[in-house]
Amino acid sequence: MRHYAILRLLLACFFLYVAWPVIPEATSQIGMLFWGGWLAFFLLVVGANLATLLQMTSPPVMEQEQQRQRQTLNH
């Protein structure tokens, strides 16, 4: 289900687009710490979804496609 990873990347990029003008306005130490943590989390989200898109990792369990197997009764 690659489209979920693409949607998550688009959402993360939208959040970065909204937050980018506010980041340079952080003047206090706590503000810089917050935006530094936010950018680190953004990079983790982007990296994980890119790894899923490039099939470097398996997708989450909820997104894995299940193959249905026919159950037979053996008497």
N, CA, C and O atoms as a Maestro MAE file, in Angstrom:
{
 s_m_m2io_version
 :::
 2.0.0
}

f_m_ct {
 s_m_title
 :::
 protein
 m_atom[300] {
  # First column is atom index #
  i_m_mmod_type
  r_m_x_coord
  r_m_y_coord
  r_m_z_coord
  i_m_residue_number
  s_m_chain_name
  s_m_pdb_residue_name
  s_m_pdb_atom_name
  i_m_atomic_number
  :::
  1 25 0.835 -1.173 0.000 1 A "MET " " N  " 7
  2 3 0.000 0.000 0.000 1 A "MET " " CA " 6
  3 2 0.887 1.246 0.000 1 A "MET " " C  " 6
  4 15 1.046 1.927 1.013 1 A "MET " " O  " 8
  5 25 1.440 1.506 -1.140 2 A "ARG " " N  " 7
  6 3 2.372 2.611 -1.265 2 A "ARG " " CA " 6
  7 2 1.684 3.963 -1.162 2 A "ARG " " C  " 6
  8 15 2.321 4.954 -0.806 2 A "ARG " " O  " 8
  9 25 0.397 4.018 -1.468 3 A "HIS " " N  " 7
  10 3 -0.270 5.314 -1.451 3 A "HIS " " CA " 6
  11 2 -0.376 5.888 -0.037 3 A "HIS " " C  " 6
  12 15 -0.437 7.107 0.118 3 A "HIS " " O  " 8
  13 25 -0.398 5.044 0.996 4 A "TYR " " N  " 7
  14 3 -0.406 5.561 2.368 4 A "TYR " " CA " 6
  15 2 0.908 6.269 2.687 4 A "TYR " " C  " 6
  16 15 0.914 7.321 3.325 4 A "TYR " " O  " 8
  17 25 2.012 5.691 2.245 5 A "ALA " " N  " 7
  18 3 3.310 6.320 2.485 5 A "ALA " " CA " 6
  19 2 3.412 7.647 1.732 5 A "ALA " " C  " 6
  20 15 3.961 8.620 2.250 5 A "ALA " " O  " 8
  21 25 2.886 7.681 0.523 6 A "ILE " " N  " 7
  22 3 2.905 8.927 -0.241 6 A "ILE " " CA " 6
  23 2 2.043 9.982 0.435 6 A "ILE " " C  " 6
  24 15 2.434 11.147 0.509 6 A "ILE " " O  " 8
  25 25 0.878 9.587 0.928 7 A "LEU " " N  " 7
  26 3 0.011 10.540 1.625 7 A "LEU " " CA " 6
  27 2 0.664 11.068 2.894 7 A "LEU " " C  " 6
  28 15 0.545 12.253 3.204 7 A "LEU " " O  " 8
  29 25 1.355 10.199 3.633 8 A "ARG " " N  " 7
  30 3 2.049 10.658 4.846 8 A "ARG " " CA " 6
  31 2 3.182 11.618 4.500 8 A "ARG " " C  " 6
  32 15 3.411 12.587 5.223 8 A "ARG " " O  " 8
  33 25 3.896 11.362 3.400 9 A "LEU " " N  " 7
  34 3 4.949 12.283 2.976 9 A "LEU " " CA " 6
  35 2 4.371 13.640 2.574 9 A "LEU " " C  " 6
  36 15 4.930 14.684 2.909 9 A "LEU " " O  " 8
  37 25 3.258 13.614 1.860 10 A "LEU " " N  " 7
  38 3 2.620 14.874 1.469 10 A "LEU " " CA " 6
  39 2 2.137 15.655 2.682 10 A "LEU " " C  " 6
  40 15 2.272 16.878 2.725 10 A "LEU " " O  " 8
  41 25 1.577 14.965 3.664 11 A "LEU " " N  " 7
  42 3 1.117 15.637 4.878 11 A "LEU " " CA " 6
  43 2 2.290 16.228 5.651 11 A "LEU " " C  " 6
  44 15 2.197 17.349 6.152 11 A "LEU " " O  " 8
  45 25 3.384 15.495 5.751 12 A "ALA " " N  " 7
  46 3 4.562 16.005 6.449 12 A "ALA " " CA " 6
  47 2 5.130 17.225 5.720 12 A "ALA " " C  " 6
  48 15 5.550 18.187 6.363 12 A "ALA " " O  " 8
  49 25 5.148 17.194 4.400 13 A "CYS " " N  " 7
  50 3 5.643 18.341 3.638 13 A "CYS " " CA " 6
  51 2 4.716 19.546 3.790 13 A "CYS " " C  " 6
  52 15 5.184 20.684 3.824 13 A "CYS " " O  " 8
  53 25 3.417 19.309 3.880 14 A "PHE " " N  " 7
  54 3 2.485 20.405 4.121 14 A "PHE " " CA " 6
  55 2 2.733 21.038 5.483 14 A "PHE " " C  " 6
  56 15 2.725 22.262 5.609 14 A "PHE " " O  " 8
  57 25 2.955 20.210 6.509 15 A "PHE " " N  " 7
  58 3 3.245 20.748 7.834 15 A "PHE " " CA " 6
  59 2 4.543 21.561 7.825 15 A "PHE " " C  " 6
  60 15 4.627 22.601 8.477 15 A "PHE " " O  " 8
  61 25 5.547 21.091 7.091 16 A "LEU " " N  " 7
  62 3 6.793 21.842 6.982 16 A "LEU " " CA " 6
  63 2 6.557 23.161 6.262 16 A "LEU " " C  " 6
  64 15 7.133 24.182 6.638 16 A "LEU " " O  " 8
  65 25 5.723 23.153 5.238 17 A "TYR " " N  " 7
  66 3 5.392 24.370 4.497 17 A "TYR " " CA " 6
  67 2 4.723 25.396 5.412 17 A "TYR " " C  " 6
  68 15 5.003 26.591 5.314 17 A "TYR " " O  " 8
  69 25 3.852 24.939 6.288 18 A "VAL " " N  " 7
  70 3 3.164 25.844 7.209 18 A "VAL " " CA " 6
  71 2 4.115 26.338 8.295 18 A "VAL " " C  " 6
  72 15 4.036 27.502 8.690 18 A "VAL " " O  " 8
  73 25 5.008 25.487 8.784 19 A "ALA " " N  " 7
  74 3 5.869 25.842 9.907 19 A "ALA " " CA " 6
  75 2 7.115 26.616 9.495 19 A "ALA " " C  " 6
  76 15 7.693 27.318 10.325 19 A "ALA " " O  " 8
  77 25 7.546 26.510 8.247 20 A "TRP " " N  " 7
  78 3 8.824 27.089 7.839 20 A "TRP " " CA " 6
  79 2 8.933 28.592 8.108 20 A "TRP " " C  " 6
  80 15 9.990 29.028 8.564 20 A "TRP " " O  " 8
  81 25 7.908 29.408 7.855 21 A "PRO " " N  " 7
  82 3 8.060 30.848 8.142 21 A "PRO " " CA " 6
  83 2 8.194 31.157 9.636 21 A "PRO " " C  " 6
  84 15 8.743 32.199 9.994 21 A "PRO " " O  " 8
  85 25 7.713 30.291 10.499 22 A "VAL " " N  " 7
  86 3 7.722 30.554 11.932 22 A "VAL " " CA " 6
  87 2 9.041 30.122 12.578 22 A "VAL " " C  " 6
  88 15 9.412 30.644 13.629 22 A "VAL " " O  " 8
  89 25 9.729 29.203 11.977 23 A "ILE " " N  " 7
  90 3 10.944 28.642 12.586 23 A "ILE " " CA " 6
  91 2 12.018 29.704 12.840 23 A "ILE " " C  " 6
  92 15 12.586 29.716 13.932 23 A "ILE " " O  " 8
  93 25 12.330 30.604 11.881 24 A "PRO " " N  " 7
  94 3 13.379 31.607 12.167 24 A "PRO " " CA " 6
  95 2 12.994 32.615 13.252 24 A "PRO " " C  " 6
  96 15 13.866 33.302 13.785 24 A "PRO " " O  " 8
  97 25 11.727 32.715 13.583 25 A "GLU " " N  " 7
  98 3 11.293 33.669 14.600 25 A "GLU " " CA " 6
  99 2 11.534 33.173 16.020 25 A "GLU " " C  " 6
  100 15 11.299 33.911 16.976 25 A "GLU " " O  " 8
  101 25 11.996 31.941 16.174 26 A "ALA " " N  " 7
  102 3 12.263 31.404 17.511 26 A "ALA " " CA " 6
  103 2 13.511 32.074 18.066 26 A "ALA " " C  " 6
  104 15 14.610 31.901 17.540 26 A "ALA " " O  " 8
  105 25 13.327 32.835 19.128 27 A "THR " " N  " 7
  106 3 14.462 33.565 19.703 27 A "THR " " CA " 6
  107 2 14.899 32.990 21.045 27 A "THR " " C  " 6
  108 15 16.061 33.118 21.430 27 A "THR " " O  " 8
  109 25 13.982 32.365 21.748 28 A "SER " " N  " 7
  110 3 14.336 31.833 23.061 28 A "SER " " CA " 6
  111 2 14.957 30.449 22.918 28 A "SER " " C  " 6
  112 15 14.837 29.798 21.880 28 A "SER " " O  " 8
  113 25 15.611 30.025 23.964 29 A "GLN " " N  " 7
  114 3 16.253 28.702 23.979 29 A "GLN " " CA " 6
  115 2 15.205 27.593 23.877 29 A "GLN " " C  " 6
  116 15 15.413 26.602 23.176 29 A "GLN " " O  " 8
  117 25 14.082 27.759 24.573 30 A "ILE " " N  " 7
  118 3 13.036 26.731 24.544 30 A "ILE " " CA " 6
  119 2 12.381 26.661 23.162 30 A "ILE " " C  " 6
  120 15 11.984 25.590 22.704 30 A "ILE " " O  " 8
  121 25 12.276 27.820 22.506 31 A "GLY " " N  " 7
  122 3 11.729 27.837 21.146 31 A "GLY " " CA " 6
  123 2 12.633 27.116 20.169 31 A "GLY " " C  " 6
  124 15 12.165 26.358 19.319 31 A "GLY " " O  " 8
  125 25 13.916 27.351 20.291 32 A "MET " " N  " 7
  126 3 14.874 26.665 19.410 32 A "MET " " CA " 6
  127 2 14.882 25.163 19.681 32 A "MET " " C  " 6
  128 15 15.000 24.356 18.759 32 A "MET " " O  " 8
  129 25 14.754 24.802 20.952 33 A "LEU " " N  " 7
  130 3 14.703 23.387 21.302 33 A "LEU " " CA " 6
  131 2 13.451 22.720 20.721 33 A "LEU " " C  " 6
  132 15 13.511 21.600 20.213 33 A "LEU " " O  " 8
  133 25 12.325 23.420 20.806 34 A "PHE " " N  " 7
  134 3 11.084 22.884 20.242 34 A "PHE " " CA " 6
  135 2 11.202 22.672 18.738 34 A "PHE " " C  " 6
  136 15 10.877 21.598 18.233 34 A "PHE " " O  " 8
  137 25 11.670 23.699 18.017 35 A "TRP " " N  " 7
  138 3 11.753 23.567 16.561 35 A "TRP " " CA " 6
  139 2 12.831 22.578 16.138 35 A "TRP " " C  " 6
  140 15 12.696 21.916 15.109 35 A "TRP " " O  " 8
  141 25 13.883 22.474 16.913 36 A "GLY " " N  " 7
  142 3 14.888 21.446 16.622 36 A "GLY " " CA " 6
  143 2 14.311 20.045 16.776 36 A "GLY " " C  " 6
  144 15 14.559 19.171 15.945 36 A "GLY " " O  " 8
  145 25 13.542 19.833 17.839 37 A "GLY " " N  " 7
  146 3 12.867 18.540 18.025 37 A "GLY " " CA " 6
  147 2 11.839 18.279 16.951 37 A "GLY " " C  " 6
  148 15 11.687 17.149 16.486 37 A "GLY " " O  " 8
  149 25 11.129 19.328 16.552 38 A "TRP " " N  " 7
  150 3 10.108 19.179 15.508 38 A "TRP " " CA " 6
  151 2 10.758 18.799 14.187 38 A "TRP " " C  " 6
  152 15 10.261 17.921 13.481 38 A "TRP " " O  " 8
  153 25 11.862 19.450 13.848 39 A "LEU " " N  " 7
  154 3 12.553 19.121 12.600 39 A "LEU " " CA " 6
  155 2 13.158 17.722 12.642 39 A "LEU " " C  " 6
  156 15 13.180 17.031 11.623 39 A "LEU " " O  " 8
  157 25 13.646 17.297 13.794 40 A "ALA " " N  " 7
  158 3 14.168 15.936 13.927 40 A "ALA " " CA " 6
  159 2 13.047 14.914 13.727 40 A "ALA " " C  " 6
  160 15 13.240 13.908 13.044 40 A "ALA " " O  " 8
  161 25 11.886 15.167 14.315 41 A "PHE " " N  " 7
  162 3 10.750 14.273 14.128 41 A "PHE " " CA " 6
  163 2 10.297 14.269 12.672 41 A "PHE " " C  " 6
  164 15 9.928 13.220 12.144 41 A "PHE " " O  " 8
  165 25 10.320 15.426 12.019 42 A "PHE " " N  " 7
  166 3 9.982 15.511 10.601 42 A "PHE " " CA " 6
  167 2 10.919 14.633 9.775 42 A "PHE " " C  " 6
  168 15 10.470 13.906 8.888 42 A "PHE " " O  " 8
  169 25 12.213 14.697 10.062 43 A "LEU " " N  " 7
  170 3 13.172 13.874 9.314 43 A "LEU " " CA " 6
  171 2 12.960 12.387 9.559 43 A "LEU " " C  " 6
  172 15 13.138 11.580 8.647 43 A "LEU " " O  " 8
  173 25 12.582 12.014 10.781 44 A "LEU " " N  " 7
  174 3 12.270 10.608 11.057 44 A "LEU " " CA " 6
  175 2 11.054 10.140 10.269 44 A "LEU " " C  " 6
  176 15 11.054 9.041 9.715 44 A "LEU " " O  " 8
  177 25 10.027 10.966 10.221 45 A "VAL " " N  " 7
  178 3 8.810 10.607 9.479 45 A "VAL " " CA " 6
  179 2 9.112 10.468 7.992 45 A "VAL " " C  " 6
  180 15 8.689 9.502 7.357 45 A "VAL " " O  " 8
  181 25 9.837 11.423 7.441 46 A "VAL " " N  " 7
  182 3 10.173 11.377 6.012 46 A "VAL " " CA " 6
  183 2 11.068 10.170 5.718 46 A "VAL " " C  " 6
  184 15 10.855 9.471 4.728 46 A "VAL " " O  " 8
  185 25 12.053 9.923 6.559 47 A "GLY " " N  " 7
  186 3 12.948 8.788 6.333 47 A "GLY " " CA " 6
  187 2 12.230 7.452 6.401 47 A "GLY " " C  " 6
  188 15 12.494 6.562 5.592 47 A "GLY " " O  " 8
  189 25 11.330 7.306 7.356 48 A "ALA " " N  " 7
  190 3 10.596 6.041 7.483 48 A "ALA " " CA " 6
  191 2 9.688 5.812 6.289 48 A "ALA " " C  " 6
  192 15 9.588 4.692 5.789 48 A "ALA " " O  " 8
  193 25 9.029 6.858 5.828 49 A "ASN " " N  " 7
  194 3 8.136 6.688 4.686 49 A "ASN " " CA " 6
  195 2 8.895 6.496 3.385 49 A "ASN " " C  " 6
  196 15 8.432 5.777 2.500 49 A "ASN " " O  " 8
  197 25 10.047 7.126 3.258 50 A "LEU " " N  " 7
  198 3 10.869 6.867 2.074 50 A "LEU " " CA " 6
  199 2 11.391 5.440 2.075 50 A "LEU " " C  " 6
  200 15 11.475 4.808 1.021 50 A "LEU " " O  " 8
  201 25 11.742 4.930 3.242 51 A "ALA " " N  " 7
  202 3 12.197 3.539 3.327 51 A "ALA " " CA " 6
  203 2 11.072 2.582 2.936 51 A "ALA " " C  " 6
  204 15 11.318 1.560 2.296 51 A "ALA " " O  " 8
  205 25 9.853 2.912 3.317 52 A "THR " " N  " 7
  206 3 8.716 2.080 2.918 52 A "THR " " CA " 6
  207 2 8.494 2.166 1.414 52 A "THR " " C  " 6
  208 15 8.241 1.153 0.762 52 A "THR " " O  " 8
  209 25 8.590 3.372 0.862 53 A "LEU " " N  " 7
  210 3 8.396 3.534 -0.582 53 A "LEU " " CA " 6
  211 2 9.463 2.817 -1.386 53 A "LEU " " C  " 6
  212 15 9.176 2.236 -2.432 53 A "LEU " " O  " 8
  213 25 10.687 2.858 -0.902 54 A "LEU " " N  " 7
  214 3 11.785 2.200 -1.618 54 A "LEU " " CA " 6
  215 2 11.895 0.718 -1.278 54 A "LEU " " C  " 6
  216 15 12.817 0.036 -1.725 54 A "LEU " " O  " 8
  217 25 10.953 0.230 -0.488 55 A "GLN " " N  " 7
  218 3 10.859 -1.176 -0.081 55 A "GLN " " CA " 6
  219 2 12.117 -1.633 0.646 55 A "GLN " " C  " 6
  220 15 12.563 -2.767 0.476 55 A "GLN " " O  " 8
  221 25 12.682 -0.750 1.452 56 A "MET " " N  " 7
  222 3 13.826 -1.112 2.284 56 A "MET " " CA " 6
  223 2 13.357 -1.779 3.570 56 A "MET " " C  " 6
  224 15 14.098 -2.546 4.184 56 A "MET " " O  " 8
  225 25 12.134 -1.488 3.972 57 A "THR " " N  " 7
  226 3 11.531 -2.098 5.149 57 A "THR " " CA " 6
  227 2 10.158 -2.612 4.762 57 A "THR " " C  " 6
  228 15 9.597 -2.206 3.745 57 A "THR " " O  " 8
  229 25 9.627 -3.492 5.563 58 A "SER " " N  " 7
  230 3 8.273 -3.957 5.295 58 A "SER " " CA " 6
  231 2 7.287 -2.925 5.834 58 A "SER " " C  " 6
  232 15 7.572 -2.260 6.829 58 A "SER " " O  " 8
  233 25 6.130 -2.784 5.187 59 A "PRO " " N  " 7
  234 3 5.143 -1.818 5.670 59 A "PRO " " CA " 6
  235 2 4.567 -2.256 7.011 59 A "PRO " " C  " 6
  236 15 4.721 -3.413 7.403 59 A "PRO " " O  " 8
  237 25 3.903 -1.341 7.718 60 A "PRO " " N  " 7
  238 3 3.283 -1.718 8.989 60 A "PRO " " CA " 6
  239 2 2.306 -2.874 8.817 60 A "PRO " " C  " 6
  240 15 1.816 -3.119 7.715 60 A "PRO " " O  " 8
  241 25 2.024 -3.577 9.899 61 A "VAL " " N  " 7
  242 3 1.187 -4.774 9.847 61 A "VAL " " CA " 6
  243 2 -0.190 -4.453 9.282 61 A "VAL " " C  " 6
  244 15 -0.753 -5.248 8.529 61 A "VAL " " O  " 8
  245 25 -0.730 -3.304 9.638 62 A "MET " " N  " 7
  246 3 -2.067 -2.951 9.163 62 A "MET " " CA " 6
  247 2 -2.105 -2.752 7.657 62 A "MET " " C  " 6
  248 15 -3.160 -2.906 7.041 62 A "MET " " O  " 8
  249 25 -0.973 -2.411 7.055 63 A "GLU " " N  " 7
  250 3 -0.938 -2.125 5.630 63 A "GLU " " CA " 6
  251 2 -0.441 -3.292 4.788 63 A "GLU " " C  " 6
  252 15 -0.425 -3.202 3.560 63 A "GLU " " O  " 8
  253 25 -0.040 -4.369 5.418 64 A "GLN " " N  " 7
  254 3 0.441 -5.519 4.660 64 A "GLN " " CA " 6
  255 2 -0.748 -6.250 4.047 64 A "GLN " " C  " 6
  256 15 -1.782 -6.450 4.684 64 A "GLN " " O  " 8
  257 25 -0.566 -6.634 2.807 65 A "GLU " " N  " 7
  258 3 -1.626 -7.363 2.129 65 A "GLU " " CA " 6
  259 2 -1.576 -8.821 2.550 65 A "GLU " " C  " 6
  260 15 -0.516 -9.447 2.581 65 A "GLU " " O  " 8
  261 25 -2.731 -9.335 2.868 66 A "GLN " " N  " 7
  262 3 -2.812 -10.725 3.295 66 A "GLN " " CA " 6
  263 2 -3.250 -11.581 2.109 66 A "GLN " " C  " 6
  264 15 -4.159 -11.223 1.361 66 A "GLN " " O  " 8
  265 25 -2.589 -12.698 1.964 67 A "GLN " " N  " 7
  266 3 -2.994 -13.638 0.940 67 A "GLN " " CA " 6
  267 2 -3.957 -14.630 1.568 67 A "GLN " " C  " 6
  268 15 -3.664 -15.261 2.584 67 A "GLN " " O  " 8
  269 25 -5.076 -14.744 0.950 68 A "ARG " " N  " 7
  270 3 -6.082 -15.667 1.484 68 A "ARG " " CA " 6
  271 2 -5.760 -17.085 1.042 68 A "ARG " " C  " 6
  272 15 -5.485 -17.348 -0.129 68 A "ARG " " O  " 8
  273 25 -5.801 -17.977 1.999 69 A "GLN " " N  " 7
  274 3 -5.546 -19.380 1.702 69 A "GLN " " CA " 6
  275 2 -6.845 -20.145 1.902 69 A "GLN " " C  " 6
  276 15 -7.589 -19.917 2.856 69 A "GLN " " O  " 8
  277 25 -7.082 -21.024 1.008 70 A "ARG " " N  " 7
  278 3 -8.283 -21.828 1.081 70 A "ARG " " CA " 6
  279 2 -8.082 -22.908 2.124 70 A "ARG " " C  " 6
  280 15 -7.107 -23.659 2.087 70 A "ARG " " O  " 8
  281 25 -9.008 -22.972 3.040 71 A "GLN " " N  " 7
  282 3 -8.911 -23.983 4.074 71 A "GLN " " CA " 6
  283 2 -9.702 -25.217 3.622 71 A "GLN " " C  " 6
  284 15 -10.848 -25.112 3.183 71 A "GLN " " O  " 8
  285 25 -9.081 -26.357 3.737 72 A "THR " " N  " 7
  286 3 -9.747 -27.594 3.371 72 A "THR " " CA " 6
  287 2 -9.841 -28.493 4.587 72 A "THR " " C  " 6
  288 15 -8.996 -28.460 5.482 72 A "THR " " O  " 8
  289 25 -10.867 -29.276 4.593 73 A "LEU " " N  " 7
  290 3 -11.036 -30.237 5.682 73 A "LEU " " CA " 6
  291 2 -10.426 -31.557 5.262 73 A "LEU " " C  " 6
  292 15 -10.789 -32.120 4.229 73 A "LEU " " O  " 8
  293 25 -9.517 -32.039 6.046 74 A "ASN " " N  " 7
  294 3 -8.882 -33.331 5.771 74 A "ASN " " CA " 6
  295 2 -9.502 -34.377 6.706 74 A "ASN " " C  " 6
  296 15 -9.323 -34.319 7.922 74 A "ASN " " O  " 8
  297 25 -10.213 -35.307 6.134 75 A "HIS " " N  " 7
  298 3 -10.834 -36.360 6.944 75 A "HIS " " CA " 6
  299 2 -10.003 -37.617 6.880 75 A "HIS " " C  " 6
  300 15 -10.356 -38.622 7.496 75 A "HIS " " O  " 8
  :::
 }
 m_bond[299] {
  # First column is bond index #
  i_m_from
  i_m_to
  i_m_order
  :::
  1 1 2 1
  2 2 3 1
  3 3 4 2
  4 3 5 1
  5 5 6 1
  6 6 7 1
  7 7 8 2
  8 7 9 1
  9 9 10 1
  10 10 11 1
  11 11 12 2
  12 11 13 1
  13 13 14 1
  14 14 15 1
  15 15 16 2
  16 15 17 1
  17 17 18 1
  18 18 19 1
  19 19 20 2
  20 19 21 1
  21 21 22 1
  22 22 23 1
  23 23 24 2
  24 23 25 1
  25 25 26 1
  26 26 27 1
  27 27 28 2
  28 27 29 1
  29 29 30 1
  30 30 31 1
  31 31 32 2
  32 31 33 1
  33 33 34 1
  34 34 35 1
  35 35 36 2
  36 35 37 1
  37 37 38 1
  38 38 39 1
  39 39 40 2
  40 39 41 1
  41 41 42 1
  42 42 43 1
  43 43 44 2
  44 43 45 1
  45 45 46 1
  46 46 47 1
  47 47 48 2
  48 47 49 1
  49 49 50 1
  50 50 51 1
  51 51 52 2
  52 51 53 1
  53 53 54 1
  54 54 55 1
  55 55 56 2
  56 55 57 1
  57 57 58 1
  58 58 59 1
  59 59 60 2
  60 59 61 1
  61 61 62 1
  62 62 63 1
  63 63 64 2
  64 63 65 1
  65 65 66 1
  66 66 67 1
  67 67 68 2
  68 67 69 1
  69 69 70 1
  70 70 71 1
  71 71 72 2
  72 71 73 1
  73 73 74 1
  74 74 75 1
  75 75 76 2
  76 75 77 1
  77 77 78 1
  78 78 79 1
  79 79 80 2
  80 79 81 1
  81 81 82 1
  82 82 83 1
  83 83 84 2
  84 83 85 1
  85 85 86 1
  86 86 87 1
  87 87 88 2
  88 87 89 1
  89 89 90 1
  90 90 91 1
  91 91 92 2
  92 91 93 1
  93 93 94 1
  94 94 95 1
  95 95 96 2
  96 95 97 1
  97 97 98 1
  98 98 99 1
  99 99 100 2
  100 99 101 1
  101 101 102 1
  102 102 103 1
  103 103 104 2
  104 103 105 1
  105 105 106 1
  106 106 107 1
  107 107 108 2
  108 107 109 1
  109 109 110 1
  110 110 111 1
  111 111 112 2
  112 111 113 1
  113 113 114 1
  114 114 115 1
  115 115 116 2
  116 115 117 1
  117 117 118 1
  118 118 119 1
  119 119 120 2
  120 119 121 1
  121 121 122 1
  122 122 123 1
  123 123 124 2
  124 123 125 1
  125 125 126 1
  126 126 127 1
  127 127 128 2
  128 127 129 1
  129 129 130 1
  130 130 131 1
  131 131 132 2
  132 131 133 1
  133 133 134 1
  134 134 135 1
  135 135 136 2
  136 135 137 1
  137 137 138 1
  138 138 139 1
  139 139 140 2
  140 139 141 1
  141 141 142 1
  142 142 143 1
  143 143 144 2
  144 143 145 1
  145 145 146 1
  146 146 147 1
  147 147 148 2
  148 147 149 1
  149 149 150 1
  150 150 151 1
  151 151 152 2
  152 151 153 1
  153 153 154 1
  154 154 155 1
  155 155 156 2
  156 155 157 1
  157 157 158 1
  158 158 159 1
  159 159 160 2
  160 159 161 1
  161 161 162 1
  162 162 163 1
  163 163 164 2
  164 163 165 1
  165 165 166 1
  166 166 167 1
  167 167 168 2
  168 167 169 1
  169 169 170 1
  170 170 171 1
  171 171 172 2
  172 171 173 1
  173 173 174 1
  174 174 175 1
  175 175 176 2
  176 175 177 1
  177 177 178 1
  178 178 179 1
  179 179 180 2
  180 179 181 1
  181 181 182 1
  182 182 183 1
  183 183 184 2
  184 183 185 1
  185 185 186 1
  186 186 187 1
  187 187 188 2
  188 187 189 1
  189 189 190 1
  190 190 191 1
  191 191 192 2
  192 191 193 1
  193 193 194 1
  194 194 195 1
  195 195 196 2
  196 195 197 1
  197 197 198 1
  198 198 199 1
  199 199 200 2
  200 199 201 1
  201 201 202 1
  202 202 203 1
  203 203 204 2
  204 203 205 1
  205 205 206 1
  206 206 207 1
  207 207 208 2
  208 207 209 1
  209 209 210 1
  210 210 211 1
  211 211 212 2
  212 211 213 1
  213 213 214 1
  214 214 215 1
  215 215 216 2
  216 215 217 1
  217 217 218 1
  218 218 219 1
  219 219 220 2
  220 219 221 1
  221 221 222 1
  222 222 223 1
  223 223 224 2
  224 223 225 1
  225 225 226 1
  226 226 227 1
  227 227 228 2
  228 227 229 1
  229 229 230 1
  230 230 231 1
  231 231 232 2
  232 231 233 1
  233 233 234 1
  234 234 235 1
  235 235 236 2
  236 235 237 1
  237 237 238 1
  238 238 239 1
  239 239 240 2
  240 239 241 1
  241 241 242 1
  242 242 243 1
  243 243 244 2
  244 243 245 1
  245 245 246 1
  246 246 247 1
  247 247 248 2
  248 247 249 1
  249 249 250 1
  250 250 251 1
  251 251 252 2
  252 251 253 1
  253 253 254 1
  254 254 255 1
  255 255 256 2
  256 255 257 1
  257 257 258 1
  258 258 259 1
  259 259 260 2
  260 259 261 1
  261 261 262 1
  262 262 263 1
  263 263 264 2
  264 263 265 1
  265 265 266 1
  266 266 267 1
  267 267 268 2
  268 267 269 1
  269 269 270 1
  270 270 271 1
  271 271 272 2
  272 271 273 1
  273 273 274 1
  274 274 275 1
  275 275 276 2
  276 275 277 1
  277 277 278 1
  278 278 279 1
  279 279 280 2
  280 279 281 1
  281 281 282 1
  282 282 283 1
  283 283 284 2
  284 283 285 1
  285 285 286 1
  286 286 287 1
  287 287 288 2
  288 287 289 1
  289 289 290 1
  290 290 291 1
  291 291 292 2
  292 291 293 1
  293 293 294 1
  294 294 295 1
  295 295 296 2
  296 295 297 1
  297 297 298 1
  298 298 299 1
  299 299 300 2
  :::
 }
}
